[in-house]
Amino acid sequence: MVLTVSALALLGLFLVLLLRFKSLGIGAALVAVLFGFYLARTSAADSIDQIMTALSDTIRDFGN
């Protein structure tokens, strides 16, 4: 659960920064979609959650 809250906060921050600097493009759309799925917790959120968990595990293991 800690990862989900951290990912949500990080994606929210990225979304705010992208909107603030008017950096509209694929990156902003992806961050907005991920942020929306985490907030809504739709059925697609489980798949996104698994991807984000795998990505965070990969990043963590890369440092070891």
N, C-alpha and C positions, 0 to 999 in steps of 0.2 A: 504494500500500500504506500510505503514511503516513496518508492520509485514513481508511482502514478502521480502523487502530489507534486513531486519534484519536476516530473515531465510536464505536468499541467502548468506549473508556474513558469518553467522555462519557455514553453511554447507560447504562453500568454505574453511573456516579455518580448519574445521575438515578434509576435503579431503587432504589439503596440509599437515597437521600434520600426517595423516595416511600414506600418501605416503612418507613423510620424514623419518618416523621411520620404514618403510617397514612392517607395520602392515596390511598385506593383509589377508582378510577373508570376512566373511559375512558382518561385520560392514562397512568395506571399500567399499564393493560393494554397499551396501544400500545408503551410503552417496554419492557415485559417481552417482548413478541412480537418487536420489533426486535432486542433484545439476544439473544434465543434464536436467531433466524435467523442473526445474525452469528456466534454461537458454533458453531452446528451446520453452517453453510455448506451448507445444503440447496440444492436446485435453485431454490427461491424466493429465495435470497440474491442471485442475480445481478440479479433485477428490483429488489429492495430496494437493492442496491448502486448500480444505475443511477439510481434515484430520489434516493438520498442524494447522489450525485455531482452530479446536476443541481441539487439544492437548494443544495449548497455552492458550485457555480459561480455560481448566481443571487445568493447572498449576497455572494460575492466581487466579482461584477460590479456589484452595487448600490452598493458603496463607491467605485467608480471613476467 
